[in-house]
Amino acid sequence: MYAVRRWSVRNARMLESTYAAFEHILVALHPLWNAIGYERLERPVAGAERIVKGLLFDCQMCGQCVLSDTGMACPMNCPKQLRNGPCGGVRANGNCEVKPEMRCVWVEAYDGSRRMRSGGNIAKVQVAVDFSRSGRSAWLQSAREQHHQRMPLKETKA
């Protein structure tokens, strides 16, 4: 898994483009997802997401994916689960203080973000993890949120 996770960071730009196309399709299918019911879709979509993202990113299924902001390196792979940058214990060779055989997730994230078009997003401050979302699909959540952001506001009569 670790080798594939490192491959994903090295190929962050391609994965960023692939995900953008995938997200466009997910958002376009919102009427279908809505008709079927997001809650009904949660289990099968989360299962598929667990397989795909688990293979590519060693995803921990936190339900609040920030891969596109962290250079395709999942910050939940940090032994300390830091979501906004490295701790003070990163070794001189870039490895983790807790798992010395592993490169620091945030060193990987920085490398991946430099390869991405939206690499500046690594500077965004991430909110704390809402553990009630663990195991849920970030894809469905994103599709729902993106659809609502793209919908024009309806005027209300006073």
VEXLOFI-189226 format. One record per residue: x, y, z of N, C-alpha, C, O in turn; residue number from 0; residue in one letter. Coordinates in pm, whole numbers. Each point is the difference from the previous one (the first is absolute). Layout:
<rs>
(r (X Y Z) (X Y Z) (X Y Z) (X Y Z) NUM 'A');
...
</rs>
This chain:
<rs>
(r (81 -120 0) (-81 120 0) (85 127 0) (-30 97 -69) 0 'M');
(r (137 -100 147) (85 118 14) (58 42 -135) (8 119 -30) 1 'Y');
(r (33 -216 -51) (58 31 -132) (-104 66 -90) (32 93 -74) 2 'A');
(r (-156 -141 78) (-107 58 -82) (-33 140 50) (-24 91 -79) 3 'V');
(r (24 -73 209) (-25 132 59) (105 100 -48) (-33 114 -32) 4 'R');
(r (158 -156 28) (107 89 -50) (-17 27 -149) (27 111 -46) 5 'R');
(r (-72 -213 -31) (-25 17 -143) (-108 107 -20) (11 84 -89) 6 'W');
(r (-115 -88 171) (-111 96 -12) (49 143 18) (-46 91 -70) 7 'S');
(r (137 -69 163) (56 133 23) (83 43 -121) (-8 115 -43) 8 'V');
(r (87 -208 -11) (82 34 -117) (-86 31 -123) (43 72 -90) 9 'R');
(r (-163 -127 86) (-90 21 -114) (-120 86 39) (-110 -17 -52) 10 'N');
(r (133 109 143) (-108 83 54) (-72 81 -107) (-122 15 7) 11 'A');
(r (194 37 -105) (-63 83 -103) (-99 -82 -84) (-110 46 -29) 12 'R');
(r (150 -168 -11) (-89 -85 -77) (-123 -38 84) (-112 2 -50) 13 'M');
(r (134 -36 176) (-111 -38 87) (-93 118 27) (-121 -18 15) 14 'L');
(r (178 137 -7) (-81 122 18) (-94 18 -119) (-118 27 18) 15 'E');
(r (170 -43 -140) (-82 12 -121) (-105 -109 -8) (-115 26 -36) 16 'S');
(r (154 -146 71) (-93 -113 -2) (-114 24 99) (-117 -22 -33) 17 'T');
(r (151 68 153) (-104 24 99) (-91 114 -41) (-120 -6 26) 18 'Y');
(r (173 110 -89) (-84 112 -45) (-105 -48 -99) (-115 41 7) 19 'A');
(r (155 -129 -99) (-95 -55 -97) (-103 -89 71) (-119 6 -30) 20 'A');
(r (167 -88 122) (-88 -88 77) (-100 80 83) (-118 -34 6) 21 'F');
(r (165 141 56) (-88 84 82) (-107 65 -87) (-115 12 41) 22 'E');
(r (154 32 -162) (-97 60 -93) (-113 -98 -31) (-117 38 -3) 23 'H');
(r (152 -164 -19) (-101 -103 -28) (-88 -22 123) (-123 -8 -12) 24 'I');
(r (185 -2 129) (-78 -20 123) (-101 112 22) (-115 -26 36) 25 'L');
(r (157 150 -58) (-90 114 19) (-110 -1 -105) (-116 29 31) 26 'V');
(r (151 -62 -156) (-100 -5 -107) (-107 -106 28) (-114 13 -43) 27 'A');
(r (151 -117 116) (-94 -107 32) (-79 27 129) (-70 -89 48) 28 'L');
(r (81 209 6) (-73 33 123) (-150 -32 -8) (-54 -55 95) 29 'H');
(r (-15 88 -206) (-143 -34 -4) (-26 -150 18) (-97 -39 65) 30 'P');
(r (184 -45 -121) (-14 -144 17) (27 -39 145) (-77 -75 60) 31 'L');
(r (188 128 -3) (32 -32 140) (-114 44 92) (-36 -69 95) 32 'W');
(r (-21 186 -125) (-109 53 82) (-125 -88 -13) (-68 -26 99) 33 'N');
(r (39 -20 -222) (-118 -85 -21) (16 -135 72) (-96 -50 59) 34 'A');
(r (214 -7 -65) (25 -128 68) (5 22 151) (-50 -81 77) 35 'I');
(r (110 191 -37) (13 34 142) (146 -14 44) (59 -107 -8) 36 'G');
(r (-4 217 53) (140 0 42) (26 -101 111) (103 -68 -1) 37 'Y');
(r (-193 58 95) (21 -94 111) (-1 -145 -49) (77 -83 50) 38 'E');
(r (-162 53 -147) (-4 -135 -56) (129 -33 -75) (42 -116 -2) 39 'R');
(r (20 216 -58) (123 -20 -76) (125 -3 88) (106 -45 -44) 40 'L');
(r (-119 91 166) (117 18 87) (84 -127 13) (121 5 -22) 41 'E');
(r (-181 -116 55) (77 -123 25) (73 -50 -125) (120 -25 7) 42 'R');
(r (-188 9 -124) (73 -51 -116) (106 98 -53) (107 -43 -43) 43 'P');
(r (-136 172 45) (97 97 -50) (120 8 96) (114 7 -45) 44 'V');
(r (-140 -8 175) (110 2 96) (86 -125 -15) (122 7 16) 45 'A');
(r (-182 -121 -47) (76 -123 -23) (92 13 -120) (117 -39 5) 46 'G');
(r (-171 92 -115) (82 21 -120) (110 102 26) (114 -18 -43) 47 'A');
(r (-148 124 114) (98 103 34) (112 -57 87) (117 32 -19) 48 'E');
(r (-154 -116 114) (99 -63 89) (101 -82 -81) (120 3 27) 49 'R');
(r (-169 -76 -127) (88 -83 -84) (93 87 -84) (122 -19 0) 50 'I');
(r (-179 115 -73) (79 83 -92) (100 87 77) (119 -1 -28) 51 'V');
(r (-170 77 124) (88 91 74) (92 -76 95) (110 47 30) 52 'K');
(r (-154 -162 17) (87 -81 85) (121 -48 -78) (113 3 50) 53 'G');
(r (-136 -47 -174) (109 -47 -84) (96 114 -38) (121 -14 14) 54 'L');
(r (-176 125 -60) (83 109 -51) (65 86 109) (113 46 -17) 55 'L');
(r (-183 -24 126) (46 99 98) (11 -55 142) (34 74 92) 56 'F');
(r (-62 -203 -74) (-6 -58 134) (-98 79 85) (27 32 115) 57 'D');
(r (-142 -3 -175) (-104 83 60) (-52 -61 130) (-18 -122 10) 58 'C');
(r (-4 208 88) (-50 -43 131) (-151 23 13) (-56 -22 107) 59 'Q');
(r (-10 67 -215) (-145 22 -4) (-49 90 114) (-91 -37 74) 60 'M');
(r (152 153 -63) (-42 95 103) (-132 67 -37) (-68 56 87) 61 'C');
(r (31 -61 -216) (-125 60 -45) (13 148 -35) (-97 63 -39) 62 'G');
(r (217 -9 53) (25 142 -28) (129 12 -79) (98 57 49) 63 'Q');
(r (-99 -110 -169) (121 -12 -81) (59 136 -35) (-71 92 -42) 64 'C');
(r (203 -81 59) (72 122 -34) (117 -30 -94) (93 80 -10) 65 'V');
(r (-98 -194 -58) (109 -39 -90) (33 107 -101) (118 24 -30) 66 'L');
(r (-220 42 -24) (26 102 -102) (67 124 57) (53 82 -75) 67 'S');
(r (-53 -67 207) (68 112 65) (135 -39 57) (80 86 35) 68 'D');
(r (-52 -216 -27) (123 -46 64) (86 -83 -93) (61 -99 42) 69 'T');
(r (-55 138 -167) (91 -64 -95) (-24 -148 -20) (94 -74 -29) 70 'G');
(r (-216 30 45) (-41 -141 -14) (65 -89 107) (14 -121 -19) 71 'M');
(r (24 181 131) (51 -75 116) (-104 13 110) (-33 111 42) 72 'A');
(r (-19 -222 5) (-104 3 103) (61 34 135) (83 -76 51) 73 'C');
(r (-121 189 9) (57 37 129) (-41 -95 112) (63 -1 106) 74 'P');
(r (-166 -78 -127) (-41 -95 103) (99 -116 11) (-11 -81 92) 75 'M');
(r (107 73 -183) (107 -100 11) (110 46 94) (89 -78 33) 76 'N');
(r (-94 201 9) (94 50 101) (-32 -72 131) (-116 -2 41) 77 'C');
(r (214 -57 24) (-27 -69 127) (-66 90 104) (-71 -48 88) 78 'P');
(r (95 179 -100) (-62 95 93) (-129 60 -57) (-66 79 66) 79 'K');
(r (31 -118 -189) (-118 48 -72) (-6 153 -8) (-105 60 20) 80 'Q');
(r (219 0 -49) (6 145 -14) (-53 39 -138) (44 -55 -101) 81 'L');
(r (-136 149 96) (-63 39 -126) (47 134 -54) (-46 42 -106) 82 'R');
(r (136 26 176) (40 133 -44) (150 21 -3) (47 113 14) 83 'N');
(r (28 -218 -33) (144 14 -13) (73 -95 93) (-59 -65 86) 84 'G');
(r (190 59 -105) (80 -96 77) (17 41 145) (-14 117 37) 85 'P');
(r (45 -215 43) (35 27 140) (144 47 6) (64 15 -104) 86 'C');
(r (-13 8 219) (138 46 14) (101 -112 -2) (119 23 15) 87 'G');
(r (-167 -147 -35) (91 -113 8) (41 -60 -132) (53 -112 -3) 88 'G');
(r (-74 182 -107) (42 -52 -130) (152 -9 1) (68 97 33) 89 'V');
(r (-16 -212 -68) (145 -21 1) (67 73 -116) (-67 38 -96) 90 'R');
(r (195 -20 104) (75 73 -103) (-14 -63 -137) (8 70 -101) 91 'A');
(r (-30 -202 94) (-16 -68 -129) (-144 4 -51) (-31 -58 -104) 92 'N');
(r (-59 126 178) (-140 12 -42) (-88 -112 52) (-118 -6 -34) 93 'G');
(r (172 -82 115) (-78 -111 54) (-71 39 129) (34 100 65) 94 'N');
(r (-132 -181 -31) (-86 21 116) (73 -36 130) (79 -94 2) 95 'C');
(r (-106 168 104) (63 -32 128) (-65 -121 65) (66 -73 75) 96 'E');
(r (-195 49 -102) (-71 -112 60) (28 -130 -76) (21 -105 60) 97 'V');
(r (-21 114 -193) (30 -114 -87) (122 37 -84) (-16 49 -112) 98 'K');
(r (136 -70 163) (122 45 -68) (19 -58 -141) (73 58 -80) 99 'P');
(r (-136 -170 49) (14 -60 -133) (-91 67 -103) (8 -30 -119) 100 'E');
(r (-96 120 164) (-98 64 -88) (34 148 -18) (35 69 96) 101 'M');
(r (-47 -21 -222) (16 144 -23) (-117 71 66) (-112 -51 3) 102 'R');
(r (138 168 50) (-105 81 61) (-110 25 -104) (28 36 -114) 103 'C');
(r (-151 -55 155) (-114 22 -90) (2 142 -53) (-36 24 -116) 104 'V');
(r (77 71 198) (-1 140 -42) (115 35 -92) (-11 94 -79) 105 'W');
(r (120 -166 86) (108 16 -98) (-53 -50 -134) (22 64 -104) 106 'V');
(r (-91 -178 105) (-62 -53 -121) (-106 96 -54) (-7 25 -120) 107 'E');
(r (-74 29 209) (-107 92 -42) (58 123 -69) (-52 45 -102) 108 'A');
(r (159 8 156) (64 117 -61) (53 -35 -139) (-18 75 -95) 109 'Y');
(r (85 -191 85) (52 -43 -131) (-114 -17 -101) (11 46 -114) 110 'D');
(r (-119 -110 156) (-115 -20 -90) (-66 131 -39) (-38 17 -116) 111 'G');
(r (25 74 210) (-66 128 -29) (79 82 -102) (-58 75 -78) 112 'S');
(r (190 -88 78) (83 71 -98) (-26 -49 -142) (28 72 -96) 113 'R');
(r (-81 -192 82) (-27 -56 -133) (-141 36 -50) (-30 -16 -118) 114 'R');
(r (-55 64 206) (-141 23 -34) (-26 143 -46) (72 93 36) 115 'M');
(r (-177 -77 -118) (-42 133 -42) (-49 81 120) (27 119 11) 116 'R');
(r (-99 -186 77) (-56 66 118) (90 -21 122) (-48 -11 113) 117 'S');
(r (177 6 -136) (96 -28 106) (-2 99 115) (39 -34 112) 118 'G');
(r (-83 156 -138) (-8 100 106) (-101 -35 108) (2 58 108) 119 'G');
(r (-91 -153 -138) (-102 -39 98) (60 -64 125) (-68 -12 101) 120 'N');
(r (194 -28 -108) (61 -61 117) (6 100 117) (11 -40 115) 121 'I');
(r (-18 169 -145) (4 103 103) (-135 19 70) (-8 69 102) 122 'A');
(r (-99 -129 -157) (-131 11 64) (3 -64 138) (61 -105 20) 123 'K');
(r (-126 169 75) (-13 -58 133) (-117 -98 -3) (-112 37 -36) 124 'V');
(r (139 -162 73) (-102 -104 1) (-68 -3 137) (64 13 104) 125 'Q');
(r (-194 -31 -107) (-74 -11 127) (29 -134 65) (42 -95 -67) 126 'V');
(r (-65 87 195) (22 -124 73) (-92 -109 -54) (-108 29 -51) 127 'A');
(r (150 -152 63) (-77 -113 -50) (-126 -20 83) (6 -2 123) 128 'V');
(r (-119 -12 -191) (-126 -34 64) (-10 -152 -6) (-36 -55 -104) 129 'D');
(r (68 -12 213) (7 -146 0) (-136 -66 -22) (-6 -120 -24) 130 'F');
(r (-103 196 32) (-131 -58 -31) (-14 -29 -150) (-88 -76 -40) 131 'S');
(r (174 136 -42) (-1 -25 -146) (88 -117 -40) (-1 -39 -117) 132 'R');
(r (78 -18 209) (90 -111 -32) (-76 -115 -66) (-107 -40 45) 133 'S');
(r (167 -11 -154) (-59 -111 -73) (-103 42 -103) (-47 -84 -77) 134 'G');
(r (10 211 73) (-99 50 -95) (68 46 -128) (120 26 -1) 135 'R');
(r (-197 -16 -105) (54 38 -130) (25 149 -11) (-93 81 11) 136 'S');
(r (218 -45 -34) (34 139 -28) (-44 37 -142) (-28 116 -28) 137 'A');
(r (23 -215 -61) (-43 25 -138) (-144 49 -3) (-29 101 -65) 138 'W');
(r (-62 -170 134) (-140 42 1) (-15 136 67) (-76 84 -47) 139 'L');
(r (147 -64 155) (-6 128 70) (45 112 -93) (-63 106 -6) 140 'Q');
(r (171 -129 -66) (52 100 -93) (-99 27 -114) (-21 115 -37) 141 'S');
(r (-39 -221 -17) (-97 16 -109) (-118 85 46) (-46 89 -72) 142 'A');
(r (-2 -115 191) (-113 75 54) (38 147 22) (-74 90 -38) 143 'R');
(r (189 -68 99) (44 137 27) (26 77 -129) (-42 115 -13) 144 'E');
(r (112 -177 -82) (31 66 -127) (-127 34 -77) (-9 106 -60) 145 'Q');
(r (-88 -196 62) (-127 26 -69) (-68 124 59) (-46 87 -74) 146 'H');
(r (41 -80 205) (-65 114 64) (77 130 -22) (-62 106 -8) 147 'H');
(r (193 -112 -3) (79 120 -27) (-20 49 -142) (5 120 -26) 148 'Q');
(r (-29 -212 -67) (-15 37 -141) (-141 43 -36) (-21 61 -104) 149 'R');
(r (-76 -92 190) (-139 36 -29) (-18 150 22) (45 53 101) 150 'M');
(r (-111 16 -195) (-24 142 21) (-100 17 114) (-91 -81 17) 151 'P');
(r (109 187 60) (-93 26 110) (-133 41 -57) (-7 81 -93) 152 'L');
(r (-100 -136 149) (-135 36 -44) (-44 124 76) (22 12 121) 153 'K');
(r (-83 79 -194) (-49 121 64) (-127 -30 76) (-84 -77 -47) 154 'E');
(r (69 136 162) (-122 -19 77) (-78 130 -1) (59 108 -1) 155 'T');
(r (-192 -119 0) (-85 119 0) (-18 47 143) (-17 -80 92) 156 'K');
(r (22 211 -75) (-15 57 133) (-144 23 36) (-29 48 110) 157 'A');
</rs>
